[in-house]
Amino acid sequence: MDESVRADVSGVIPPQESDHSILLVAKGGSIVFGAALFGYGSQLLIGIVLTRLLGAEQYGEYKVAVIAGEMAAGFALLGLNCAMIRFISLFASRRDSAGVWGTIQVGIGLTLLTSLLIGGGLFALASPIAQYLFHEPQLAPLLRLAGLIVPFSSITAILAESTMGFGKMQFQAGSRSIAQPVTRLALLLLFSLFGLTAAKALTAYTAGLIVSSLLLLYFLDRLFTLRRPVRTGRRETGRLLRFSLPAYLSTMISTFGPSLQTILLGSLNTMATVGIFAVANQVSTASTLFNASIGTASSPIVSRLHGQGDTKQMRHFYQTTAKWMFMANLPMFLLVLFLSTPILTIFGKEFVAGSAALTLLALANLVIAAAGVSDGVLAMTGNTPLKLVNSAVQAALSIGLCFLFIPRWGALGAAMAVLVCSIVIHLLLVSEMFVLFRMLPYSFGFLKPAAAGVVALVVGWLVQHFLHTETSLGLAALQALVLLVAYADMILILGLSQEDRAVIAQTRARLTATFSRR
């Protein structure tokens, strides 16, 4: 039977039509994930250094200052970071150099202007913010330092998204996930020799951003030389803003959702509670690395498929990436479920109080992973007003639940708010995907990781029951290893899909070629 006929009858996209996009996202996602994994390991090491040397209260003050600076930088972006990917990718595919150059000019120029204004505002208002919002006057000097974060953080984001618009994931990954944390860690270790403080930690953070932004500027110039007359660019400012502004709030909420809980914790509870929640949130971030990598690599592909009107391939792509995200997140949740207490002891005994919050945060990440790249599909198909509605719902619900839960349960209450919001947003995204495109993230492929997860859950419980792994880091590591092996073995026993085998084959070929050249 002809392949096209077979596709129409079965509803399955022929391999030659579907594998290309899957392999592209696997390639781009693997680059981003590898760098993100390195970056997360560095961030985790940085977190251990800071918590051990600063303690829960001073670490909480540091986190509040960093989050204040990063949130201010997010406001300064005006949503243009999302527009960079879409429009640079669009103009580059048409070989429209004037459009690409004008988009870069608008993105960098507007962002630089707004970031300097907002960063200056944070610097000027540091004292009243510290006194009236957080009731911690000693926080003011740190907030002034946070004002310096704003321009460098926002410009770094614009430059990173610009390189991604050309389909190059390695440049932003190397700059933000490798160079930035390595710079921070090196300076923190140097400062620790003379006595580490929250102010010195913020200085190291800012230095990492500066190094990252300079590298990204260099990489962007390699992709598209910036040494050309300004007037040759076609600046479609109105078009960019019409796209970016509806996504503005949604991007802020999705990026700084966990930060919102941290800020409200600082206002409604103590700085020590902020430090405990921040550590739990940092640990839970491990399960989002793969999600973020797939989402980052998917954006230009979804934009291309939608532009071609290829709904069938977009549906297949959507379901495959959702399955991968769920498959990667499930064992991470199981590890946290069993080992939250031993994990948090690495940061210090006072942080063990966040074990229940860590479990809820990991569950929230699993819920969102099951929705796949829905949020990215909305953005890359031009449905940014719908993203705005989702974000408004999430913001209102999150703030309301934080005021309800945090005064009573502290860090656990903040985690409860995150979980409830994740469930609501998951339902919204899945419903919107079905209404707009008649597609759901779920497929029969979800049954395999779910079954493997049940087996791993039973194995993990048996190991913990007989070895009491919560009392020793060594035994906890053994339980983690057994659980992961059980999960991976069940995935292999149940069988890999065509897309999984294609990705593995490509990875094996690349590794073979790499080592054969050495």
C-alpha positions in Angstrom: 0.0 0.0 0.0 1.2 3.5 -0.8 2.7 5.3 2.3 0.3 8.3 1.9 -2.7 6.0 1.8 -1.5 4.1 4.8 -1.1 7.3 6.8 -4.6 8.4 6.0 -6.0 5.0 7.0 -4.1 4.6 10.3 -3.7 8.2 11.3 0.0 7.6 11.8 2.4 9.9 10.1 4.9 8.0 7.9 8.4 7.9 9.3 9.9 10.1 6.6 7.4 12.9 7.4 7.6 12.8 11.2 11.1 11.8 12.1 12.8 14.9 10.8 11.1 17.3 13.3 11.5 14.7 16.1 15.2 14.4 15.4 15.6 18.1 15.1 14.1 18.7 18.6 16.1 15.8 19.9 19.3 17.3 18.6 18.5 20.8 19.8 17.0 19.5 23.1 20.1 17.4 23.8 22.4 20.4 23.4 20.3 22.5 25.7 19.7 19.7 28.2 23.4 18.8 28.4 24.3 22.4 29.1 21.4 22.8 31.4 22.4 19.7 33.3 25.9 21.1 33.7 24.4 24.4 34.7 22.1 22.8 37.3 25.0 20.9 38.8 26.9 24.1 39.1 23.9 25.9 40.6 23.4 23.1 43.0 27.0 23.4 44.1 26.6 27.1 44.4 23.5 26.6 46.5 25.4 24.2 48.8 28.3 26.7 49.2 25.9 29.6 49.9 23.6 27.7 52.4 26.5 26.3 54.3 28.3 29.7 54.5 25.4 32.1 54.8 22.7 30.1 56.7 19.0 30.0 56.1 18.3 33.7 57.1 21.1 35.4 55.1 20.5 33.0 52.2 16.9 34.0 52.2 17.9 37.7 52.0 20.2 36.9 49.1 17.4 35.0 47.2 14.9 37.8 47.7 17.4 40.3 46.3 18.2 38.1 43.3 14.5 37.4 42.6 13.7 41.1 42.9 16.4 41.9 40.3 15.3 39.1 37.9 11.7 40.0 38.1 12.5 43.6 37.4 14.5 42.4 34.4 11.5 40.3 33.3 9.3 43.4 33.3 12.0 45.3 31.3 11.9 42.7 28.5 8.3 43.7 27.5 7.9 40.2 26.2 10.4 40.9 23.4 12.5 37.8 24.2 9.6 35.7 22.8 9.3 37.9 19.8 13.0 37.5 19.0 12.7 33.8 18.4 9.6 34.1 16.3 10.5 37.0 14.0 14.2 36.2 13.6 13.3 32.6 12.7 10.7 33.9 10.3 12.8 36.5 8.6 15.9 34.3 8.5 13.9 31.5 6.7 13.0 34.1 4.1 16.6 35.4 3.8 15.3 38.8 4.8 18.4 40.4 6.3 16.8 43.8 6.7 14.0 42.3 8.8 16.5 40.3 10.9 18.6 43.4 11.5 15.7 45.6 12.3 14.3 43.0 14.8 17.7 42.8 16.6 17.8 46.6 16.8 14.3 46.9 18.3 14.9 44.0 20.7 18.2 45.3 22.1 17.4 49.0 22.0 14.0 48.9 23.7 15.2 46.4 26.3 18.3 48.4 27.1 16.1 51.5 27.6 13.5 49.9 29.8 16.0 47.9 31.9 18.0 51.0 32.8 14.8 52.8 33.9 13.4 49.9 35.9 16.8 49.0 37.4 17.3 52.6 38.4 13.8 52.5 40.0 14.7 49.5 42.0 17.9 51.1 43.2 16.1 54.3 44.2 13.2 52.5 46.0 15.3 49.9 47.8 14.8 51.4 51.2 11.0 51.7 51.2 10.7 48.2 49.6 12.9 46.7 52.3 11.1 48.4 55.1 7.4 48.3 54.1 7.2 45.2 51.9 9.6 42.8 53.7 9.9 44.6 57.1 13.6 44.0 56.9 15.5 47.4 56.6 18.9 45.6 56.4 17.7 44.3 53.0 18.0 47.7 51.3 21.7 47.5 50.4 21.1 44.1 48.7 18.2 45.5 46.7 20.4 48.3 45.5 22.9 45.8 44.2 20.0 43.9 42.7 19.2 47.0 40.6 22.5 46.3 38.8 21.3 42.9 37.8 18.4 44.3 35.8 20.1 45.6 32.6 22.6 42.7 32.3 19.9 40.0 32.9 17.5 41.5 30.4 20.1 42.0 27.7 21.4 38.5 28.2 17.8 37.2 27.7 17.4 39.2 24.5 20.7 38.1 23.1 20.1 34.4 24.0 16.7 34.4 22.3 18.2 36.1 19.2 20.7 33.3 18.7 17.9 30.8 19.2 16.0 32.5 16.4 18.7 31.3 14.1 18.1 27.7 15.3 21.4 27.6 17.2 20.8 26.3 20.8 24.4 25.7 21.7 25.3 29.4 22.0 22.7 30.4 24.6 23.2 27.0 26.4 27.0 27.5 26.6 26.8 31.1 27.7 23.9 30.9 30.3 24.2 27.3 31.5 28.0 27.0 31.6 29.9 30.3 31.5 27.6 32.1 33.8 27.5 29.6 36.7 31.2 28.8 36.4 32.0 32.5 36.7 29.8 32.7 39.8 31.2 29.7 41.4 34.8 30.8 40.9 34.1 34.2 42.4 32.2 32.7 45.3 35.1 30.4 46.2 37.4 33.3 46.0 35.2 35.5 48.2 34.8 32.6 50.7 38.5 32.8 51.5 37.9 36.3 53.0 34.4 35.7 54.5 31.4 35.3 52.2 28.4 37.7 52.6 25.1 38.1 50.8 26.5 41.3 49.1 29.5 39.5 47.8 27.3 36.7 46.6 25.2 39.2 44.6 28.4 40.7 43.1 29.4 37.2 41.9 25.9 36.8 40.4 26.2 40.1 38.5 29.6 39.2 37.2 28.2 35.9 35.8 25.5 37.9 33.9 28.1 40.3 32.4 30.3 37.4 31.2 27.2 35.7 29.7 26.0 38.8 27.9 29.4 39.5 26.4 29.7 35.9 25.1 26.2 36.0 23.6 27.0 39.3 21.8 30.0 37.7 20.3 28.1 34.6 19.2 25.2 36.7 17.7 27.8 38.7 15.7 29.1 35.4 14.3 25.7 34.3 13.2 24.6 37.7 11.8 27.3 40.3 11.7 26.2 43.4 13.7 28.8 45.6 12.1 26.5 47.0 9.4 24.8 50.3 8.9 21.9 50.9 11.3 19.7 52.3 8.6 19.7 49.1 6.6 17.5 47.4 9.2 13.7 47.4 8.7 12.3 48.0 12.2 8.8 46.7 12.5 8.4 47.9 16.1 4.6 48.0 16.1 4.4 44.4 14.8 6.9 43.1 17.4 5.1 44.8 20.2 1.7 43.6 19.1 3.0 40.1 19.3 5.1 40.5 22.4 2.9 42.5 24.7 0.0 40.0 25.0 2.7 37.4 25.9 4.3 39.8 28.4 2.4 38.9 31.5 2.2 35.2 30.6 6.0 35.0 30.1 6.5 36.8 33.5 4.2 34.4 35.3 5.7 31.3 33.7 9.2 32.4 34.3 8.8 33.9 37.8 5.9 31.9 39.1 8.0 30.2 41.8 9.7 33.5 42.5 6.3 35.0 43.3 5.8 32.5 46.1 9.3 33.4 47.4 8.6 37.1 47.4 5.3 36.6 49.2 7.0 34.3 51.7 9.4 37.1 52.5 6.5 39.5 53.0 4.2 37.1 54.9 6.7 35.0 56.8 10.4 35.0 57.8 13.6 35.2 55.8 14.6 31.8 57.2 11.4 30.3 55.6 12.4 32.0 52.3 15.7 30.3 52.5 14.2 26.9 53.2 11.6 27.2 50.3 14.3 28.5 48.0 16.4 25.4 48.5 13.4 23.1 48.0 12.5 24.9 44.9 16.1 24.7 43.6 16.2 21.0 44.1 12.8 20.5 42.4 14.1 22.4 39.4 16.1 19.3 38.4 12.9 17.7 37.1 12.2 20.8 34.8 15.6 20.8 33.0 14.4 18.3 30.4 11.1 20.1 30.0 12.8 23.4 29.4 15.3 21.9 27.0 12.5 20.3 24.9 10.4 23.4 25.1 13.4 25.6 23.9 14.2 23.3 21.0 10.6 23.0 20.0 9.7 26.6 19.6 11.2 27.2 16.1 10.0 23.8 14.9 6.4 24.4 16.0 6.5 27.9 14.3 7.7 26.3 11.1 5.1 23.4 11.2 2.3 25.9 11.9 3.5 28.2 9.1 3.4 25.3 6.7 -0.1 24.3 7.9 1.0 20.8 8.7 -1.4 20.0 11.5 -1.0 16.3 11.4 2.8 16.4 11.9 2.4 19.1 14.6 0.0 16.8 16.5 2.5 13.9 16.2 5.3 16.2 17.3 3.2 17.5 20.2 2.3 14.0 21.5 5.9 12.7 21.2 7.5 15.5 23.1 4.8 15.3 25.8 5.5 11.6 26.3 9.2 12.3 26.6 8.6 15.1 29.2 6.4 12.8 31.3 8.8 9.9 31.0 11.7 12.0 32.2 9.8 13.7 35.1 8.2 10.6 36.6 11.4 9.0 38.0 12.5 12.4 39.3 9.2 12.7 41.2 9.7 9.2 42.7 13.2 10.0 43.8 11.9 13.1 45.7 9.0 11.1 47.1 11.3 8.7 48.8 14.5 10.8 49.4 13.4 14.4 50.1 14.9 14.4 53.6 18.3 12.9 52.7 18.6 15.3 49.8 17.9 18.4 51.9 20.4 17.3 54.6 23.2 18.1 52.0 22.3 21.8 52.4 22.2 21.7 56.2 19.9 20.3 58.9 17.8 23.5 59.1 16.7 23.0 55.5 15.2 19.5 56.2 12.0 21.3 57.2 11.3 21.8 53.5 11.0 18.1 52.7 7.2 18.1 52.4 7.3 21.3 50.3 9.9 19.7 48.0 7.6 16.7 47.4 4.7 18.9 46.4 6.9 21.0 44.1 8.1 17.8 42.4 4.5 16.7 41.9 3.6 20.1 40.4 6.4 19.7 37.9 5.1 16.2 36.9 1.6 17.6 36.4 2.9 20.4 34.1 5.2 17.9 32.2 2.1 15.9 31.3 0.8 18.9 29.3 3.8 18.8 27.0 4.9 21.9 25.1 1.3 23.3 25.1 2.4 26.7 26.3 5.1 26.9 23.5 2.6 25.9 20.9 0.2 28.7 22.0 3.1 31.2 21.6 4.5 30.0 18.4 1.1 29.8 16.7 0.2 33.4 17.5 -2.2 32.7 20.3 -0.5 35.0 22.7 -3.8 36.6 24.0 -4.8 33.1 25.2 -1.5 32.9 27.0 -2.3 36.2 28.7 -5.6 34.8 29.9 -3.9 31.7 31.3 -1.3 33.8 33.1 -4.0 36.1 34.5 -5.8 33.1 35.9 -2.5 31.7 37.3 -1.4 35.0 38.8 -4.8 35.6 40.5 -5.0 32.1 41.8 -1.4 32.0 43.0 -1.6 35.2 44.9 -4.9 34.3 46.5 -3.7 30.9 47.6 -0.4 32.3 48.9 -2.2 34.8 51.1 -4.4 31.9 52.3 -1.8 29.2 52.8 1.5 30.9 53.7 0.6 32.6 57.0 -0.6 29.2 58.3 1.8 26.7 56.7 4.8 28.7 55.6 7.0 27.0 53.0 4.6 24.1 52.7 1.7 26.6 52.0 3.7 28.1 49.2 4.3 24.7 47.7 0.6 23.9 48.0 -0.2 27.1 46.1 2.2 26.0 43.3 0.6 22.5 43.0 -2.9 23.8 42.8 -1.9 26.4 40.2 -0.1 23.7 38.2 -3.2 21.5 38.1 -5.4 24.4 37.0 -3.0 25.5 34.3 -2.6 22.0 33.1 -6.3 21.6 32.6 -6.5 24.9 30.8 -3.7 24.2 28.4 -4.9 20.7 27.5 -8.4 22.1 26.9 -7.1 24.9 24.7 -5.0 22.6 22.6 -8.1 20.4 21.9 -10.4 23.4 21.1 -7.8 25.1 18.8 -6.1 22.2 17.1 -8.2 19.1 18.0 -5.2 17.5 19.6 -4.3 16.2 23.1 -0.8 15.5 24.5 -1.8 12.0 25.5 -1.3 8.9 23.5 -0.9 5.2 24.2 2.8 5.9 24.6 2.0 7.3 28.1 1.1 3.8 29.3 4.7 2.6 29.2 6.3 5.1 31.5 3.2 4.9 33.8 3.6 1.2 34.1 7.4 1.5 34.6 6.7 4.1 37.3 4.4 1.8 39.2 7.1 -0.9 39.2 9.8 1.6 40.3 7.5 2.8 43.0 7.0 -0.7 44.4 10.8 -1.4 44.2 11.7 1.9 45.8 9.3 1.2 48.7 10.6 -2.3 49.3 14.2 -1.0 49.4 13.3 1.8 51.8 11.3 -0.6 54.0 14.0 -3.1 54.4 17.1 -0.8 54.4 15.7 2.3 56.1 17.4 4.5 53.5 16.2 7.8 55.1 18.9 7.4 57.8 22.0 7.4 55.6 23.1 9.2 52.5 24.9 6.1 51.2 21.8 3.9 51.5 19.7 6.7 50.0 22.0 6.7 47.0 21.7 2.9 46.7 17.9 3.3 46.7 18.0 5.9 44.1 20.2 3.7 41.8 17.9 0.7 42.3 14.8 2.7 41.6 16.2 4.3 38.4 17.5 0.9 37.1 14.1 -0.7 37.7 12.4 2.2 35.9 14.8 2.1 32.9 14.6 -1.7 32.7 10.8 -1.6 32.5 10.9 1.0 29.8 13.2 -1.3 27.7 11.1 -4.4 28.5 7.9 -2.7 27.4 9.6 -1.6 24.1 10.7 1.7 22.6 8.7 3.6 20.0 9.8 4.3 16.4 10.8 7.9 17.4 12.7 6.7 20.5 14.7 4.3 18.4 15.4 6.9 15.8 16.7 9.3 18.4 18.9 6.6 20.0 20.2 5.5 16.6 21.1 9.1 15.8 22.8 9.6 19.2 24.8 6.4 18.8 25.9 7.4 15.3 27.0 10.8 16.6 29.0 9.3 19.5 30.6 6.7 17.2 31.6 9.4 14.8 33.0 11.6 17.6 35.1 8.9 19.2 36.3 7.5 15.8 37.9 10.9 15.1 40.0 10.8 18.2 
